[in-house]
């Protein structure tokens, strides 16, 4: 190893950093295109899945006047509820069979069970904010003794909070970006003069 060269400096250089940034921008543009093409249906389907990014982008589009805030809130809420309820019911009615067929899935679904046993209503509420667990947690809740009515109630409250937070963040982010771009245009004009 050369003196003065940190092994960490070579693990993630500027090229990799710019590649990540360009990839993120490319993904955002593709999602914008998806929303522009399919509108509120894209919001509904996106919120059924891990939908933070699509909901944030929807908030940006609301700020710019391209989409209706009440419709975004409604479609995102309904998509979130539909997705979670689907996974809950699959866990309720087929969870044991899935676990017998795929033991790795049974092991994965069993991990949230310890958390669920302590306070399943809280888990049903906060699961919308557990990025990466939004499929396995409602599936595991379906396998638990939590009544479906209790799940629907707490999950609906969690979905309202989730939609509000992420659409609001997108809206605020759009306002910030607009202000920054507006200031840059002002400096651009000064440089031209």
N, C-alpha and C positions, 0 to 999 in steps of 0.2 A: 504494500500500500504506500502511496506517495505521501510525503509529509504535508500537513496542512490541508489535506483534502478530506472532508467529512464524508463517510459512506452515505449519510442521509442526503447530502446535496445531489447525489446521482440517482436517488430513488424516485424523485418526482421533480423533474426540471420544468423549465418554461414551456418547452414543446408540449409536454403532457398537460400542463395547466391550460394552455390555449386550446388544446384538443378538447378538454373537458368543457371549457366555456363555449366553444363552437358547437359541440354536441348538444349542450343544454339549450342554446339558442335555436339550433335546428329542430330539436324536439318541440320547443315552444311554438315555433312557426308551423310545424306540422299539426299541432293541436289547435292552433288558431284556425288553420285551414279546415280542420275537421269540424270545429264549431261553426265556421262560416258556411260550410257545405250542409251540415245536418242540423244546425241550430239547437233547439232545446232538446231534441232527441239525443244529441251527443252529450249534453249536460246530464240527462237522465241516465244514460248507459255509463258514462264516466263516473258518476257518483255511486253507481252500484259496485264499482271496483275500488281500487285505491285511488280515489279521485281528487286529492288535494290540488294537484297541478291544474286540472281542468276547471275546478271551482275557482281557483285563484285567477286563471285567465278569463273566466266568465265575469268575475268582478272587475277586471280591467276593461272588458268590453261594455259592461254596464256604465262605467265611468265615462267612457267615450261616446255613450249614447247609441251603441249598436244593438244592445239587448235590453229587455225590460227587467228591472230588479224584481218585481213581484213574481214574474214567470221563472226567472232563474232560481229564486228561493223555493218556489213550488216544485219545479222539476228536480232540483238537487235533493230536496227533502224526500220526495216520492221515490227517487232512484236509490237513495241511501236506505230507506225503509224496505223497499222491494229486495235489494241485494241482501241485507242482513236477515230478513225474514226467510228468504230462500235458503240461506245457509243454515239458519236455525232449524227449519223444518227438515232439511236433509239430515242434519245431526239427530233430530228427534226420531225420524222414521227409518233412517238407514245407517246411522252411525256405527252400530255394532257390526253390521255386515261389512261395511267399509273397513273397519278395523281388523276383521278376520281375513279379509281378502288381501289387504296391504298392511302388514304389521308396522311398517315404518310410519304410516299415517296414524295408526292407533297410538303409537308412542308420541308423535307430534301433537295429536289432539289431547293427549293426557296431560301435557305440560300445563295448559291453562286451568285444568280442573282444580289444582290446589288453590289457585287464586280465586276461582269461582266459588269454591266451597265456603270461603270466608265471608263474601258479600256479593252474591250474584247480581243484585240490582245495580250496585255501583259499577260492576264490570260491564253490564248491559248499557249503562249510560256512557262510560268513558271509552268503550271499545272503538268508537269512531275516531278517537284521537290516538289510537295505538297503531301507528303506521307499520305496515308489514304483517299485522295480525288480524286484519279485518275479515278474513275468510275463516281462519281456524278458530277464532274466539267465538263467533256466533254458532259455528258447528259444534264446538265443545259445550256451549250453553244449551244447545238442543239436546245433547247427550246427558245433561244434568237433570236434576229434579225441578229446576226452575219452571214455574207455570208459564205457558205461552203468553197469557195476558200480562203477566208481570214483565216479561221480556219486551213485549210490544210497547208497553207504557214507558219503561225506562229507556228503551232504545229510541223511541220517538223523541223524548226529551233530549237525549244525546245528539240525535240527528239535527234538531233545531239549533242547538248550540254549535255544532260542527259547521253547518251550512252558514250560519251567521258569522262565525269567526273567519272562515276562509273566503267567503264572498267579500266580507268587510276588509280583510287584508288585501285582497286583490284590488278593491276599490281605492283603498288608501295608497297602495303601491302605485297605482296609475296616477293618482294626484301628485305623488312625489316625483315620479318620472316626468310628468308634464312640467312641473316646476323646474327640474334640473335641465331638461331639454330647452325650455324657454330661456333660462339663464345662459346656456351655451350659445343659443342663437344670438342673444344680446352681445356676448363677447365676440362671436363670429363677425357680427356687423361692425363692431369697433375695430377689429383687425383689418377688415376690408377698407374702412375709412382711413 
